[in-house]
Amino acid sequence: MLLLESDSEKRVVLIDALRKAGLPVSGASSIAEIERWPDDLVITDARCFTQWWKTVGARFIVVLASTPEEGAEACARGATLWLPRECSPEWLVSVVRSVLNEPPNSGESLH
């Protein structure tokens, strides 16, 4: 999975949470930094959302949106779903697991 987030601190926190949950993830701050195209799931800021992600292989696209309107617009254009940009890392992990149909790790908190 790929997490595309321009805020380096937020990117590190989210990647750390996903990895601690046993989910393989790579991160980038922009499309130009992507080393490998995603083959499963892309988590991206609404500003970087494009339907093109599905063309290059992503089955699911989770958009981190600053407003409900921004999230709804992304979904109308083909995103799988959206979350508030400031969602907790645990919430993101829970949603990613749900999208990928993976059970939580034993003892993992989803709150």
Backbone bond lengths (Angstrom), bond angles and torsions (degrees), N, CA, C in turn:
res aa  C-N    CA-C-N  psi(-1)  N-CA   C-N-CA  omega(-1)  CA-C   N-CA-C  phi
1 M - - - 1.440 - - 1.517 107.77 -
2 L 1.310 116.20 156.34 1.462 122.79 -179.27 1.520 109.55 -122.37
3 L 1.336 115.97 133.91 1.451 121.61 173.19 1.522 107.22 -113.35
4 L 1.314 116.06 117.98 1.464 122.60 -179.63 1.522 107.75 -109.10
5 E 1.340 115.68 107.42 1.468 121.55 -175.71 1.523 108.66 -144.41
6 S 1.336 116.60 123.52 1.464 120.85 -176.90 1.523 113.08 -75.38
7 D 1.319 118.20 -26.86 1.466 121.64 178.70 1.537 108.04 -79.09
8 S 1.340 116.61 109.50 1.461 120.43 -173.27 1.524 112.86 -61.93
9 E 1.320 118.50 -39.21 1.461 120.61 179.72 1.527 110.82 -64.97
10 K 1.319 116.74 -45.75 1.466 121.18 179.09 1.532 109.88 -63.60
11 R 1.330 116.65 -41.68 1.458 120.91 179.99 1.535 110.22 -59.48
12 V 1.328 117.61 -46.46 1.464 121.60 -179.71 1.527 111.02 -61.46
13 V 1.327 117.48 -44.82 1.473 121.53 -179.44 1.532 110.67 -62.21
14 L 1.332 117.05 -45.55 1.463 119.98 -178.37 1.526 111.93 -68.76
15 I 1.322 117.29 -41.36 1.467 120.55 178.19 1.523 109.81 -63.01
16 D 1.324 116.56 -43.12 1.462 120.51 179.34 1.527 110.74 -59.81
17 A 1.313 117.70 -44.92 1.465 121.26 179.68 1.526 111.49 -63.03
18 L 1.318 117.17 -43.31 1.463 120.80 179.37 1.524 110.90 -64.50
19 R 1.323 116.99 -43.35 1.472 120.25 179.48 1.527 111.52 -66.61
20 K 1.330 117.63 -40.93 1.470 120.70 177.94 1.518 110.72 -62.12
21 A 1.308 117.17 -27.81 1.465 121.91 177.75 1.529 111.76 -83.03
22 G 1.329 116.25 1.86 1.461 120.21 178.49 1.510 114.61 83.43
23 L 1.318 116.88 16.59 1.465 121.39 -179.03 1.526 109.58 -99.63
24 P 1.321 117.54 123.45 1.460 120.43 179.25 1.522 110.34 -71.58
25 V 1.324 116.84 126.69 1.461 120.97 -177.23 1.513 109.58 -146.05
26 S 1.321 115.29 143.68 1.453 120.97 169.60 1.521 106.33 -118.30
27 G 1.312 115.97 155.94 1.452 119.84 -176.50 1.504 112.38 -128.74
28 A 1.322 115.18 155.24 1.460 122.27 176.99 1.520 108.06 -152.99
29 S 1.323 115.63 154.52 1.463 119.64 178.27 1.517 112.10 -91.99
30 S 1.330 116.60 -17.33 1.465 120.58 179.22 1.522 109.45 -155.32
31 I 1.296 116.34 165.74 1.459 121.41 179.33 1.525 110.66 -59.27
32 A 1.323 117.65 -34.44 1.461 121.92 -179.23 1.527 112.97 -62.49
33 E 1.324 118.49 -23.22 1.460 122.43 -178.14 1.522 114.45 -90.03
34 I 1.306 118.18 -3.86 1.461 120.98 -175.80 1.525 109.81 -67.72
35 E 1.337 114.76 124.37 1.465 120.52 -179.97 1.518 112.25 -89.90
36 R 1.328 116.67 -29.76 1.458 122.01 -178.15 1.520 109.04 -143.23
37 W 1.313 117.41 132.66 1.455 120.69 -179.92 1.506 110.26 -68.68
38 P 1.309 117.15 142.06 1.468 120.85 -177.97 1.518 111.68 -68.92
39 D 1.329 114.88 145.26 1.460 118.89 178.32 1.518 112.37 -115.69
40 D 1.325 115.79 2.77 1.451 117.54 -176.31 1.525 111.84 -140.26
41 L 1.335 117.06 -66.14 1.448 120.28 -172.42 1.528 110.16 -138.78
42 V 1.320 115.25 138.62 1.465 122.06 174.83 1.525 107.26 -119.55
43 I 1.324 115.28 132.58 1.461 122.10 171.97 1.518 104.81 -112.52
44 T 1.319 117.18 120.00 1.454 119.37 -173.48 1.525 112.20 -142.04
45 D 1.297 114.33 151.07 1.462 121.41 171.98 1.529 107.23 -64.13
46 A 1.303 116.61 147.38 1.468 121.01 -178.94 1.525 112.04 -56.06
47 R 1.327 117.29 -33.05 1.466 119.95 -179.30 1.524 112.37 -65.36
48 C 1.331 117.24 -25.40 1.465 121.30 -179.16 1.523 113.06 -101.37
49 F 1.342 116.48 3.46 1.455 119.15 -179.66 1.516 110.47 -70.69
50 T 1.312 114.59 136.19 1.452 121.82 173.10 1.527 108.24 -151.39
51 Q 1.301 117.22 148.80 1.466 121.68 177.14 1.525 110.19 -65.47
52 W 1.310 116.07 -16.14 1.454 122.99 179.99 1.528 111.87 -58.47
53 W 1.348 117.54 -27.97 1.467 119.98 179.32 1.523 110.92 -54.41
54 K 1.311 118.01 -39.45 1.467 120.51 -179.82 1.526 110.66 -69.96
55 T 1.315 117.26 -32.92 1.457 121.17 178.37 1.526 111.22 -63.34
56 V 1.336 116.98 -35.40 1.470 120.09 -178.24 1.531 112.31 -90.75
57 G 1.325 118.10 3.75 1.445 119.94 170.11 1.512 119.00 124.66
58 A 1.301 119.79 -8.21 1.465 120.13 -179.81 1.523 110.49 -71.05
59 R 1.323 115.87 131.86 1.472 119.81 175.63 1.516 110.75 -85.19
60 F 1.349 115.94 -31.51 1.460 121.55 -177.19 1.525 109.97 -131.64
61 I 1.324 116.07 145.30 1.462 121.85 177.27 1.519 108.24 -131.90
62 V 1.334 115.86 117.49 1.455 122.33 176.55 1.521 106.88 -104.10
63 V 1.309 116.57 122.57 1.462 121.90 -177.76 1.527 109.62 -102.67
64 L 1.326 115.99 132.37 1.461 122.59 173.19 1.523 106.65 -95.24
65 A 1.318 116.35 109.38 1.465 121.64 -172.30 1.527 111.56 -110.14
66 S 1.316 115.33 145.11 1.462 121.47 179.03 1.521 112.35 -78.96
67 T 1.328 117.13 -26.01 1.462 121.56 -179.98 1.533 109.44 -138.17
68 P 1.327 117.18 157.07 1.465 119.45 175.68 1.535 112.18 -58.66
69 E 1.319 115.80 -35.38 1.473 119.47 179.53 1.523 110.52 -63.87
70 E 1.320 116.43 -42.43 1.462 121.56 178.88 1.533 109.95 -63.00
71 G 1.328 116.91 -42.08 1.462 121.47 177.90 1.515 112.54 -64.50
72 A 1.325 116.42 -44.61 1.466 120.91 179.24 1.523 110.95 -63.50
73 E 1.322 116.51 -39.51 1.475 120.79 177.66 1.527 110.83 -61.78
74 A 1.334 116.95 -43.63 1.467 120.61 179.36 1.533 110.31 -62.46
75 C 1.320 117.29 -43.49 1.460 120.58 178.59 1.527 111.61 -64.84
76 A 1.322 117.21 -38.08 1.461 121.10 177.42 1.529 111.00 -64.04
77 R 1.337 116.15 -26.62 1.467 121.44 -179.95 1.525 112.91 -94.87
78 G 1.349 117.91 4.22 1.458 119.43 172.84 1.514 117.15 119.97
79 A 1.329 119.18 -1.50 1.468 119.69 175.97 1.527 109.17 -65.36
80 T 1.312 115.98 149.70 1.459 120.47 178.85 1.519 110.16 -68.63
81 L 1.332 116.36 -46.53 1.453 122.55 177.24 1.514 109.14 -164.41
82 W 1.332 115.08 172.52 1.464 119.09 178.10 1.523 109.70 -133.01
83 L 1.322 114.40 154.60 1.456 123.16 174.65 1.513 108.31 -129.47
84 P 1.312 117.59 155.52 1.470 118.58 174.05 1.529 109.73 -60.32
85 R 1.287 116.83 139.16 1.468 122.18 -178.44 1.526 111.34 -54.84
86 E 1.302 117.77 -32.28 1.468 121.82 -178.16 1.533 112.44 -96.89
87 C 1.327 117.20 26.14 1.465 119.39 179.24 1.521 109.74 -64.81
88 S 1.313 115.32 156.88 1.461 119.33 178.63 1.529 109.74 -72.69
89 P 1.331 116.62 152.39 1.468 119.68 176.19 1.527 112.04 -57.29
90 E 1.331 116.57 -36.86 1.467 120.39 179.92 1.525 111.74 -64.87
91 W 1.317 115.85 -38.64 1.463 119.95 178.08 1.531 109.64 -64.37
92 L 1.328 116.46 -43.47 1.462 119.87 178.88 1.528 110.33 -61.12
93 V 1.327 117.63 -45.49 1.466 121.02 178.53 1.526 110.20 -58.14
94 S 1.313 117.22 -46.11 1.461 121.74 179.94 1.528 111.11 -59.44
95 V 1.317 116.92 -44.95 1.466 121.18 -179.18 1.524 110.72 -66.49
96 V 1.316 117.19 -43.65 1.467 120.67 179.26 1.522 109.80 -61.08
97 R 1.317 117.58 -45.09 1.471 120.76 177.72 1.530 110.66 -59.00
98 S 1.316 116.50 -42.24 1.458 120.97 179.72 1.532 110.94 -63.48
99 V 1.307 116.27 -45.63 1.471 120.59 -179.71 1.526 110.54 -62.60
100 L 1.334 115.95 -41.04 1.464 120.48 -178.83 1.526 113.05 -86.43
101 N 1.345 116.82 -1.28 1.461 123.08 -178.71 1.526 112.29 58.09
102 E 1.355 116.40 42.69 1.458 121.59 177.81 1.520 109.20 -107.84
103 P 1.337 116.89 136.80 1.469 119.25 176.88 1.525 110.23 -73.57
104 P 1.333 118.05 155.26 1.461 120.81 176.50 1.522 110.92 -66.81
105 N 1.347 116.29 152.40 1.465 121.19 173.28 1.519 108.55 -63.39
106 S 1.304 116.84 151.58 1.455 121.54 178.14 1.510 110.04 -58.78
107 G 1.331 116.53 127.17 1.457 121.26 178.62 1.515 114.79 83.24
108 E 1.308 118.42 -1.51 1.463 121.28 -178.68 1.516 110.91 -75.76
109 S 1.311 116.44 131.34 1.465 121.32 177.76 1.513 109.57 -86.91
110 L 1.307 116.46 137.38 1.457 120.62 178.51 1.522 111.42 -107.94
111 H 1.312 118.73 12.94 1.462 122.40 -178.47 1.505 110.00 -100.92
